[in-house]
Amino acid sequence: MKILVTGAAGFIGFHLVKRLLAAGHDVLGMDDLNAYYNPQLKWDRLAQLGIKRPFTSGKTTESAHDPGFAFVKASVTDAHAVKRVFGDCGFDKVCQLAAQAGVRYGSENPGAYVQCNLVGFFNVLQTAKDSACKHFVYASSSSVYGASNRVPSDVSQPTDKPLSLYAATKKSNELLAHVYSNLYHLPTTGLRFFTVYGPWGRPDMAYFSFADKIQKGSPIPVFNHGALSRDMTYIDDVVEATYRILSREPKSEYGIYNIGKGEPVGLTKLIETLEEVLGKRAIKEMKPMQPGDVYQTRAHVDRLVKDYGYKPETPLKLGVQHFVDWYLTYHQLR
Ligand SMILES: NC(=O)c1ccc[n+]([C@@H]2O[C@H](COP(=O)([O-])OP(=O)(O)OC[C@H]3O[C@@H](n4cnc5c(N)ncnc54)[C@H](O)[C@@H]3O)[C@@H](O)[C@H]2O)c1
C-alpha cells in the first residue's frame, strides 16, 4: 500500500515508518521538523531511515537505503503544501501523527496547539477525504479522559471534560473525524495512546528527562509528591497495534481504540526502575500537582484485543532497559 505518515520524524512516526517499510509498504513521511524539542533528534531519526540533510522544504527526498521511503519537510498547517503532498494520486491510507504534543507547553504556547492540532489536522483530514483515501488513522490521546476518574478508562465512557488545551484539541480531532465518517463515509480510526516510551523517545517526557537528570546528578521534579501513575506502554507494542489497525481493513466507519498496556506504573516505581537500570540514585525534589495534569491513567484494552487480537505486554523493566541502552549509546555515555 501507499501510506502517508505525518509526524514521521517524531518518536512514534519514526518507529511506525520502520515497521511499514519492513512489511514492504511504500511510505511518504511528512514533518515540519520544528524545534519544540531538539530537532537534531528528528534529523537523526530520519538519517536512520536513509534521509540525509540538507532537505529543501516542500521537496521530496528519497531514502538512500530504502526505495520504499521518501520524505518531505512541510507543515500540515499549510493547506497548499498538504495538497501538493497528496498530489493527483493520493494515498491508500493516511496516518496523521503530526501534532503539538505535551500537556504543559499549553500555557507557554497555546497557539501551537490550535495551529497544528486543529488547523493542521483539518487540512490532512479534508485532503484525505477529497482523495481516494481508504482509511484515515490518527493519534488521539489518553488525555481525553481528563477529569473522568473511572479507571481503567474505557472508550465508551464520556470524554467531555478535558483538563488541558492539548486534551481539548485531541478530543476535537475525534469529533472532526466523526463528522467526516458520518457525512462523507471516510473510514477513520482514532488511537488513544497512553504514555509511550522507548528508544528514540521524546526528551520532553518524564521518563526521558528523569534519565537525563539522574545521569547528570541533577534533581528531578516529582510532581504531586510522587502520587501519580501512568499506563506506560512500550513503543514496539504501540507500533504493533497501530500497524495492525493501519494495514487491515477498517473494522467500522468510525473507530476509537485505547492503545495502552492496562497497568499503571507509579511515579516512584518508574524512578526506582530508572535508578536500577542506570545504576545511579536520583535526587528527588518533591513538587505539588501541576495544573492540567491527571492523577492516573490506565487503559481498558478489550476492544483492541477483540478486534485485532493484540494486547501490549512488554514488561516495564525490559522496556526501560531498551530505552537506557539506546540513551547511553546515542549520547555516547559508554
Ligand atoms: N508519545 C506519547 O506518549 C503520546 C501519547 C498520546 C498521544 N500521542 C500523540 O501521538 C503522536 C505522535 O507523538 P510523538 O510522541 O511521536 O511526538 P513527537 O513530537 O515526537 O512527534 C510529532 C512530530 O510531528 C511533527 N510536527 C509537529 N507539528 C507539525 C506540523 N505543523 N507539520 C508537520 N509536522 C509537525 C513534529 O516535528 C514531530 O516530529 C502525536 O499526535 C501525539 O500527540 C503521543
The ligand as an SDF file (V2000), in Angstrom:
LIG
                    3D

 44 48  0  0  0  0  0  0  0  0999 V2000
    4.3070    9.7560   22.9790 N   0  0  0  0  0  0  0  0  0  0  0  0
    3.1930    9.6430   23.7120 C   0  0  0  0  0  0  0  0  0  0  0  0
    3.2240    9.1860   24.8780 O   0  0  0  0  0  0  0  0  0  0  0  0
    1.8650   10.0500   23.1640 C   0  0  0  0  0  0  0  0  0  0  0  0
    0.7190    9.8720   23.9710 C   0  0  0  0  0  0  0  0  0  0  0  0
   -0.5150   10.2480   23.4650 C   0  0  0  0  0  0  0  0  0  0  0  0
   -0.6340   10.7610   22.1840 C   0  0  0  0  0  0  0  0  0  0  0  0
    0.4900   10.9500   21.4390 N   0  0  0  0  0  0  0  0  0  0  0  0
    0.3210   11.5190   20.0930 C   0  0  0  0  0  0  0  0  0  0  0  0
    0.9870   10.7020   19.1500 O   0  0  0  0  0  0  0  0  0  0  0  0
    1.5120   11.4960   18.0790 C   0  0  0  0  0  0  0  0  0  0  0  0
    2.9980   11.2690   17.9390 C   0  0  0  0  0  0  0  0  0  0  0  0
    3.6060   11.6420   19.1670 O   0  0  0  0  0  0  0  0  0  0  0  0
    5.1660   11.5240   19.4330 P   0  0  0  0  0  0  0  0  0  0  0  0
    5.3380   11.1120   20.8420 O   0  0  0  0  0  0  0  0  0  0  0  0
    5.8190   10.7600   18.3450 O   0  0  0  0  0  0  0  0  0  0  0  0
    5.5560   13.0690   19.3530 O   0  0  0  0  0  0  0  0  0  0  0  0
    6.7110   13.8060   18.5220 P   0  0  0  0  0  0  0  0  0  0  0  0
    6.6560   15.2300   18.9340 O   0  0  0  0  0  0  0  0  0  0  0  0
    7.9970   13.0810   18.6820 O   0  0  0  0  0  0  0  0  0  0  0  0
    6.2080   13.6390   17.0320 O   0  0  0  0  0  0  0  0  0  0  0  0
    5.3340   14.5440   16.4000 C   0  0  0  0  0  0  0  0  0  0  0  0
    6.0160   15.0000   15.1300 C   0  0  0  0  0  0  0  0  0  0  0  0
    5.1100   15.8930   14.4670 O   0  0  0  0  0  0  0  0  0  0  0  0
    5.8640   16.9310   13.8870 C   0  0  0  0  0  0  0  0  0  0  0  0
    5.0190   18.1020   13.7190 N   0  0  0  0  0  0  0  0  0  0  0  0
    4.5640   18.9370   14.6920 C   0  0  0  0  0  0  0  0  0  0  0  0
    3.8710   19.9350   14.1350 N   0  0  0  0  0  0  0  0  0  0  0  0
    3.8780   19.7030   12.7810 C   0  0  0  0  0  0  0  0  0  0  0  0
    3.3300   20.3860   11.6640 C   0  0  0  0  0  0  0  0  0  0  0  0
    2.6500   21.5150   11.8230 N   0  0  0  0  0  0  0  0  0  0  0  0
    3.5110   19.8720   10.4380 N   0  0  0  0  0  0  0  0  0  0  0  0
    4.2120   18.7110   10.2600 C   0  0  0  0  0  0  0  0  0  0  0  0
    4.7780   18.0470   11.2750 N   0  0  0  0  0  0  0  0  0  0  0  0
    4.6050   18.5380   12.5280 C   0  0  0  0  0  0  0  0  0  0  0  0
    6.9820   17.2040   14.8830 C   0  0  0  0  0  0  0  0  0  0  0  0
    8.0930   17.8380   14.2560 O   0  0  0  0  0  0  0  0  0  0  0  0
    7.2980   15.7960   15.3820 C   0  0  0  0  0  0  0  0  0  0  0  0
    8.3820   15.2340   14.6650 O   0  0  0  0  0  0  0  0  0  0  0  0
    1.1260   12.9370   18.4120 C   0  0  0  0  0  0  0  0  0  0  0  0
   -0.0780   13.2350   17.7520 O   0  0  0  0  0  0  0  0  0  0  0  0
    0.9090   12.9050   19.9090 C   0  0  0  0  0  0  0  0  0  0  0  0
    0.0310   13.9200   20.3380 O   0  0  0  0  0  0  0  0  0  0  0  0
    1.7240   10.5980   21.8810 C   0  0  0  0  0  0  0  0  0  0  0  0
  1  2  1  0
  2  3  2  0
  2  4  1  0
  4  5  1  0
  4 44  2  0
  5  6  2  0
  6  7  1  0
  7  8  2  0
  8  9  1  0
  8 44  1  0
  9 10  1  0
  9 42  1  0
 10 11  1  0
 11 12  1  0
 11 40  1  0
 12 13  1  0
 13 14  1  0
 14 15  2  0
 14 16  1  0
 14 17  1  0
 17 18  1  0
 18 19  2  0
 18 20  1  0
 18 21  1  0
 21 22  1  0
 22 23  1  0
 23 24  1  0
 23 38  1  0
 24 25  1  0
 25 26  1  0
 25 36  1  0
 26 27  1  0
 26 35  1  0
 27 28  2  0
 28 29  1  0
 29 30  1  0
 29 35  2  0
 30 31  1  0
 30 32  2  0
 32 33  1  0
 33 34  2  0
 34 35  1  0
 36 37  1  0
 36 38  1  0
 38 39  1  0
 40 41  1  0
 40 42  1  0
 42 43  1  0
M  CHG  2   8   1  16  -1
M  END
$$$$
